[in-house]
């Protein structure tokens, strides 16, 4: 595989993907994961009480997503902070729905 002169390459000679490509992939795959969370939130909203989901479960994931959001902000990585910011909001909505079902 030929590369442009001066382009970054791996030891095997393959071109290195740019940070922009990695960030775009992170946003894309992160949004797919958020779509799965949003589907779960929607289903929880539509089903009658009681819920089978633990508030501890939702809260635990809230803090995990919050950590990765802050990590992404700290290092300026859009592919990390953007999907995790969306996930934090979804987890808050999920928690509100669970509390409303009590």
C-alpha positions as CSV (number, residue, x, y, z in Angstrom):
1,X,0.0,0.0,0.0
2,X,1.5,3.4,-1.0
3,X,1.3,6.3,1.4
4,X,1.8,10.0,0.8
5,X,5.3,11.3,1.5
6,X,5.5,12.5,5.2
7,X,2.3,10.6,6.2
8,X,2.3,8.8,9.6
9,X,2.7,5.1,9.3
10,X,2.7,2.1,11.6
11,X,5.9,0.0,11.9
12,X,4.4,-2.4,9.3
13,X,4.1,0.5,6.9
14,X,0.3,0.8,7.0
15,X,-1.1,4.4,7.3
16,X,-2.2,5.6,10.7
17,X,-5.9,6.8,11.0
18,X,-6.1,10.4,12.0
19,X,-7.5,11.6,15.4
20,X,-10.5,13.1,13.5
21,X,-11.4,9.7,12.0
22,X,-11.2,8.1,15.5
23,X,-13.3,10.8,17.0
24,X,-15.9,10.4,14.2
25,X,-16.0,6.7,14.8
26,X,-16.4,7.2,18.5
27,X,-19.3,9.5,18.0
28,X,-20.9,7.1,15.5
29,X,-20.6,4.0,17.6
30,X,-21.4,5.9,20.8
31,X,-24.6,7.1,19.2
32,X,-25.5,3.5,18.3
33,X,-25.0,2.6,22.0
34,X,-27.2,5.6,23.0
35,X,-29.9,4.4,20.7
36,X,-30.0,1.1,22.6
37,X,-30.3,3.0,25.9
38,X,-33.0,5.2,24.4
39,X,-34.9,2.2,23.3
40,X,-34.8,0.7,26.8
41,X,-35.9,4.1,28.3
42,X,-38.8,4.2,25.9
43,X,-39.8,0.6,26.7
44,X,-39.6,1.4,30.4
45,X,-41.9,4.4,29.9
46,X,-44.4,2.3,28.0
47,X,-44.7,-0.6,30.4
48,X,-46.9,-0.4,33.5
49,X,-45.4,-0.5,37.0
50,X,-43.6,-2.2,38.7
51,X,-40.3,-2.0,37.0
52,X,-37.9,-4.9,36.9
53,X,-34.9,-2.6,36.6
54,X,-32.9,-1.6,39.7
55,X,-32.3,2.0,40.5
56,X,-28.9,1.0,41.6
57,X,-28.2,-0.4,38.1
58,X,-29.3,2.8,36.4
59,X,-27.4,4.9,38.9
60,X,-24.2,2.9,38.5
61,X,-24.2,3.4,34.8
62,X,-25.0,7.1,35.3
63,X,-21.7,7.5,37.2
64,X,-19.8,5.4,34.6
65,X,-21.1,7.6,31.8
66,X,-20.4,10.7,33.8
67,X,-16.8,9.7,34.4
68,X,-16.2,9.0,30.7
69,X,-17.9,12.3,29.8
70,X,-15.6,14.2,32.1
71,X,-12.6,12.2,30.8
72,X,-13.5,13.1,27.2
73,X,-13.9,16.8,28.2
74,X,-10.6,16.7,30.0
75,X,-8.7,15.4,27.0
76,X,-10.8,17.2,24.4
77,X,-12.0,14.0,22.7
78,X,-15.3,14.5,21.1
79,X,-15.7,10.8,20.4
80,X,-15.7,10.2,24.1
81,X,-17.5,13.2,25.7
82,X,-20.4,13.6,23.2
83,X,-21.9,10.1,23.3
84,X,-21.3,9.9,27.1
85,X,-23.0,13.2,27.6
86,X,-26.1,11.9,25.8
87,X,-25.9,8.7,27.8
88,X,-25.8,10.7,31.1
89,X,-29.0,12.5,30.1
90,X,-30.7,9.2,29.1
91,X,-29.7,7.6,32.4
92,X,-31.2,10.6,34.3
93,X,-34.4,10.2,32.3
94,X,-34.4,6.5,33.0
95,X,-34.0,7.2,36.8
96,X,-36.8,9.7,36.8
97,X,-39.1,7.1,35.1
98,X,-38.1,4.4,37.6
99,X,-38.8,6.8,40.5
100,X,-42.2,7.7,39.1
101,X,-43.1,4.1,39.0
102,X,-42.5,3.6,42.7
